[in-house]
Amino acid sequence: MPLGLGAQAKWHPRRTFSGADVASPAARERAMKDDFRGKIDIDIRRSEPDWRPYLPPSAKPGAPNVLYVVWDDTGIGAWDIYGGLIRMPNLQRIAKSGIRFTNWHTTALCSPTRSCLLTGRNATRNNMACITEGAQGFPGLSGVIPPENGFLSEILVEHGYSTFCIGKWHLTPSTEEMLAASRRTWPIGRGFERFYGFLGGETNQYYPDLVLDQGPIDPPATPEEGYHLSSDLCDRAIQLIADTSTIARDKPWLCYLSFGANHAPHQVPKEWVDRYAGVFDMGYEKYRELVLANMKKLGIVPQNTELSPINPWAAPDVIAENDLVRPWESLTEGEKKLFSRMAETYAAFSTYTDHQLGRVLDFLESTGQLENTIVVVVSDNGASGEGSPNGSVNENRFFNGWPDSLDDNLKALDQLGSPSTYNHYPTGWAWAFNTPYKMFKRYSFEGGTADPFVISWAKGIDPKKYGGQLRDQYCHAVDVVPTILDLVGIEPPRAIKGATQSRIDGLSLVPAIRDAKSASPRTTQMYSMLGTRALYHDGWKVVAKHGAISGKGKFLDDAWELYHVASDRSERIDVAEKHPEMLRALVALWYAEAGLNHALPLDDRTAAEILGIERPSIAKVSNRAVYYPGMSEVPEEVAIRLRNRSFVIGASLRDVTKGCEGVIVSQGSRFGGHTLFVQNGKLVYLYNFLGIEQFRFESSDPFPTGRVTIGVKFDKTGENPKYVANGNLELRINKKVVAKGTMRTQPGAFSLTGEGLNVGKDRGDPVSSSYRSPFTFRNGIIEFVAFDTSGEPERDLERDFAAMLSRD
């Protein structure tokens, strides 16, 4: 059989009056009537039906399935299929039957790359210059992919495919993740018929913030019952594929399977971590030497490739201190032990997830579907440096601009990977897992952008002829969609649901798959990420000397480095002084490409600044809000914000009886959050500051019965350090102060995992270790919980409470 349907004459499906073909419902209706080929008489007995216009789209017989597997935060130097030391037997299975690309690139960040992987357009043309949580009101930065940039799912569903999105999405602005929002940017709004996963950028692997199709659901089990998200996602992939293939055996499907692995938190059962005991004890510099040797042996990099230097740019002049790598020999023995265990946990997370993916492959093989399934495996960016030089047991500290404590991290050594940690390895391992390249995720160096890409299709890419081969042509994430379309024999549509489609930036890699010696389809690629910039052109690359989220601005003052990456793959030798004309030409070309791709303005503000901006939303975030029991979880982005300000919380309860207990209101998790609850007959308010310090206020008197009014009042007295409110808190029952003391608030968000505000329970990872989730409120009725951050006199809030009560 020829290589893919794309190698034959293009197939044009018969007309099916879908949104891909006809611009409006009225036009579609007219077309359906005009195309009727039956016979209409007064009597239906003398009439002849024509079902064609009313049938759903159908795929061409023999059309292949597509299993599109996306990993997170995985550099090219991590997995054994590219020379790393992390064992991936099921990826080996795919690689041996397919092709590995060794010079494939991403944008260096999650959402931007994922937008490329599903549309074939450059990230800034998708309005995804940053993660969706960092959206700004500019073209290229809004976080909303326009309808003229159609998704692969939108194309395939109109050609008779079933379409499933499973796992991480991260293409919906955080202001639209709530139930009151439009579903326009949810998977089901962009061509996926089913969705099971999480909308945000990361989630707790034991307490994930799950969504099924259009709304939140609880995980099917608990950590104590053996629950882990990677296993759950693969269970659901098997189920949804079976739902289609068992009933409609000839109907092809697209399964976009996007794991939480290997993004923080690196959480995995201990027995898997123990399998890697001692593997990384040599340290990250030695690891890089071993892996580079493996890469050369496998042919992953040219034989003249050398290791990039440690800390290529000075700090804090260019990069932030948090992006430095501490030399292995400068570490104490305790630090080496801790850092090694962090690497073991990351490796185990990857291998455990590979094992779960193997179950999907086994199912496809046992049902006879694997041979005609295109399997695509990619990572969305290089290994992550968000763990800081010392690693972290709570990655949320990074996003709050709060340094990790080595003492705290060392104490958590034996808990790494468990529900009690939200761990991330140090920058040294990010550098190592991106061997042989510089830096890591967020940077426009190869360490942020050079990533794994594997493709196989037994029926169309003959394993006997192509299996195990490598391809070194320069290519990019935008090239995957046109490659898949070429293989399945579908032309990009002119319009989708009435939206005229924009140009696709990607180029099909089918010629490269067919011929290892073919020229690289891509000659130019622009990069822009969090203030870093680069441009590849015909074997050359310019890189602006600017740190990611450095907060320094002054972009026009940046020096640019020049590398001939065709002969210097790891960007070791800056040849800007030798080739000033080439440098000027490529810098000018970067600006031209930036203009064409909506890459301006540039934003290098710190993570806390970018994430802390209030964005417009249909959910008006005001200084007063009331929440009720029975509501679904309220995402933090649209909940009232308490950080760095005075606030009052008021709760009204009735019919309280003896034995009353449970959560009244909670927000966040054990890694940052606050909770108000009743336990052992006492009222407790607990503010968990980044999992570092818990401010606990507990009443001394027994909790009353009947009608009860509760108040929490925090008065900000100062700000130290910046963005951290210090002040005094009072806990009240029926206006009586029952506990008081000092407290401080987090500078940034409680969580990036989607763990929002809940009334009457703590859904997910518990804020307090005093109880187990959900610790549902019982033996009393919560009428409402009100918040006020206006700073107005407290009596106004009490009057509002009274007005609410009078409506009963």
Secondary structure, 3 states (H helix, E strand, C coil): CCCCHHHCCCCCCCCCCCCCCCCCHHHHHHHHHHCCCCECCCCHHHCECCCHHHCCCCCCCCCCEEEEEEECCCCCCCEHHHCCCECCHHHHHHHHHCEEECCEECCCCHHHHHHHHHHCCCHHHHCCCCCHHHCCCCCCCCCCCCCCCCCHHHHHHCCCCEEEEEEECCCCCHHHCCCCCCCCCCHHHCCCCEEEEECCCCCCCCCCCCEECCEECCCCCCHHHCCCHHHHHHHHHHHHHHHHHHHCCCCCEEEEEECCCCCCCCCCCHHHHHCCCCCCCCCHHHHHHHHHHHHHHHCCCCCCCCCCCCCCCCCCCCCCHHHCCCCHHHCCHHHHHHHHHHHHHHHHHHHHHHHHHHHHHHHHHHCCCHHHEEEEEEECCCCCCCCCCCCECECHHHHCCCCCCHHHHHHCHHHCCCCCCECECCHHHHHHHCCCCCCCCCCCCHHHHECCEEEEECCCECHHHHCCEEECCCEEHHHHHHHHHHHHCCCCCCEECCEECCCCCCCCCHHHHHCCCCCCCCCEEEEEECCEEEEEECCEEEEECCCCCCCCCCHHHCCEEEECCCCCCCCCCCCCCCCHHHHHHHHHHHHHHHHHCCCCCCCCCCHHHHHCCCCCCCCCCCCEEEECCCCCCECHHHCCCCCCCCEEEEEEEEEECCCCEEEEEEEEECCEEEEEEEECCEEEEEEEECCCEEEEEECCCCCCCEEEEEEEEEEEEEECCCCCEEEEEEEEECCEEEEEEEEECCCCCCCCCCCCEEECCCCCCCCCCCCCCCCCCECCEEEEEEEECCCCCHHHHHHHHHHHHHCC
